[in-house]
């Protein structure tokens, strides 16, 4: 069974966005993430901000990148649920860490936080309904 067949066969809430909507949202968020995260990493390397500010951004980046292989490659719903919680919590940590240095970066994370909050509720629902 392909990953799409597997995912489509899972029990999901009625409000689950279709794949096209999910793709559109991510295509809007990824450029913002690239610019803001890149800015933080560059400023940390240049020592204009403490390197510790970049740590939650690095954690978030890794957790975000590994979600898809966990969810659709391993098809491991509990691990994907744990991973998305890491993504969600790390966004808040990013915002708190960067606020004293670059408030625009923190504010720019709000749409990402809202989307990942929604995706977290969705993932937890899917995990509980199919575990």
C-alpha positions in Angstrom: 0.0 0.0 0.0 1.4 3.4 -0.9 1.8 6.1 1.7 -1.2 8.0 0.2 -3.4 4.9 0.4 -2.3 4.3 3.9 -3.0 7.9 5.0 -6.3 8.1 3.2 -7.5 4.9 5.0 -6.8 6.4 8.4 -9.7 7.7 10.5 -9.5 11.5 10.6 -11.6 14.3 11.8 -14.1 15.8 9.3 -12.3 19.1 9.4 -9.0 17.5 8.1 -7.7 19.8 5.3 -7.2 18.1 1.9 -3.6 17.6 0.7 -3.7 20.6 -1.6 -4.6 22.9 1.2 -1.9 21.5 3.4 0.6 21.9 0.6 -0.5 25.5 0.0 -0.1 26.4 3.6 3.4 24.9 3.8 4.4 26.6 0.6 3.5 29.9 2.2 5.2 29.2 5.5 8.5 27.7 4.3 9.8 31.0 2.8 9.0 32.8 6.1 10.7 30.0 8.0 13.7 30.1 5.7 14.2 33.9 6.0 13.6 34.1 9.8 15.5 31.0 10.7 18.3 31.9 8.3 18.5 35.3 9.9 18.8 33.9 13.4 21.5 31.4 12.3 23.5 34.1 10.5 23.3 36.5 13.4 24.3 33.7 15.9 27.4 32.8 13.7 28.3 36.5 13.6 27.9 36.6 17.3 25.4 39.5 17.1 23.1 37.3 19.3 24.0 34.6 21.7 24.3 31.2 20.0 21.9 29.8 22.6 19.1 31.8 20.8 19.6 29.6 17.7 19.3 26.3 19.6 15.4 26.1 19.6 15.5 27.1 15.9 17.8 24.2 15.2 15.7 21.8 17.2 12.6 23.0 15.4 14.2 22.6 12.0 15.3 19.1 12.7 11.9 18.1 14.2 10.1 19.7 11.3 12.2 17.9 8.7 11.9 14.4 10.3 8.1 14.6 10.6 7.3 13.5 7.1 9.7 10.4 7.1 8.3 9.4 10.5 4.6 9.9 9.5 4.7 8.6 5.9 7.9 6.6 5.7 7.8 4.7 9.1 4.0 5.2 9.3 4.5 5.6 13.1 1.6 7.7 14.4 2.7 7.8 18.0 6.3 8.9 17.1 4.9 11.4 14.6 2.6 12.8 17.4 5.6 13.2 19.7 7.6 14.8 17.0 4.9 17.4 16.2 4.7 18.3 19.9 8.4 19.0 19.7 7.8 21.2 16.7 5.0 23.1 18.5 6.9 23.6 21.8 10.1 24.6 20.0 8.2 27.3 18.0 7.2 28.9 21.3 10.8 28.5 22.6 12.0 30.2 19.4 9.7 33.1 19.8 10.7 33.6 23.5 14.4 33.2 22.8 14.5 35.7 19.9 12.1 38.3 21.2 14.7 40.4 23.1 16.9 40.5 20.0 14.7 40.5 16.9 11.0 41.0 17.6 10.1 40.8 13.9 11.4 37.2 13.8 9.2 36.3 16.8 6.1 38.0 15.3 6.8 36.3 11.9 6.5 32.9 13.6 2.8 33.5 14.6 1.3 32.0 11.4 3.7 29.0 11.8 2.6 28.6 15.4 -1.1 28.8 14.5 -0.7 26.2 11.7 1.4 23.8 13.7 -1.0 24.2 16.6 -3.8 23.1 14.2 -1.7 20.3 12.8 -0.8 19.1 16.3 -4.5 18.8 17.2 -5.1 16.9 13.9 -2.1 14.6 14.4 -3.1 13.8 18.0 -6.6 13.1 16.8 -5.4 10.8 14.0 -3.0 9.0 16.4 -5.7 8.4 19.1 -8.3 7.3 16.5 -6.0 4.8 14.8 -3.7 3.5 17.5 
